Amino acid sequence: MKCHIGQSVIHYVEYGTGIPVIALHGAGVDHREIEAAVEAFFPHDGYRRIYPDLPAMGQSEAVHLNSNNDVVHVLCDFIERVADGSVLLLGHSYGAYLARGVAARRPDIIDGLALICPLGQHATEVPEPTVVWQDDDADDELDPEDRRGFQEYFVVRTRATARRYRDHVVPGMSRVDEAALGRIFADWPIDMGEGSFNKPSVIVAGRQDSTVGYIDALHLGQRYSKASIAVIDGAGHALLHEYPDLITAHIRHWLQRLNHAM
């Protein structure tokens, strides 16, 4: 499906009915990565799961978008168009950065926020790349040209995580408008406002995340007064794929808190 917002077009897929949940993927891929991860751990009954391609990625366009604040504005309009009322908002990496911007700009339409390996305006402390687990035959699942990307992204390298990378990450990497994304990223900072977001939130980071680290995720507790925060040892930036069972537990706890709050 496609949603036209001004001169921008947001492509998205959705499943189920009930409370709308918007899930935002990271940079350089498309909705298929976060769709595969979230569909594996998110309850299906009672939730309408919506997966947009972010502007300049997948089948979404970024005409006249020149900053991350422009992207946030489009996402706010997208949520109002596709959702009947307020939503739950989940983001991974760059998608988490945008989700924070949406929640800051339009807290009235966001009932809860989930941030996985959140990217920020800058990373203050990032650990050196490491390998937590390496199966000797993990690379057998991958074409030779995909092995370096897998090794840079995953710290848990098994045949299972290699298949997830092959099936759900790689397909979206070729559908990026590099020129448009570069233009957007050139004006990187998002206006997060001065206030705090005081609705149920969850923030989960990987201790071995050499892309964004985990220290900044801990500091987010100052801005999200009702956030549960967890740092998972043995996990990297691909936490969604490396430890889906742990993500499931944190998401279900978040949903329980949301149910009590509503």
Order of alpha helices (4+ residues) and beta strands (2+ residues): beta-beta-beta-alpha-beta-alpha-beta-alpha-beta-beta-alpha-beta-alpha-alpha-alpha-beta-alpha-beta-alpha-alpha
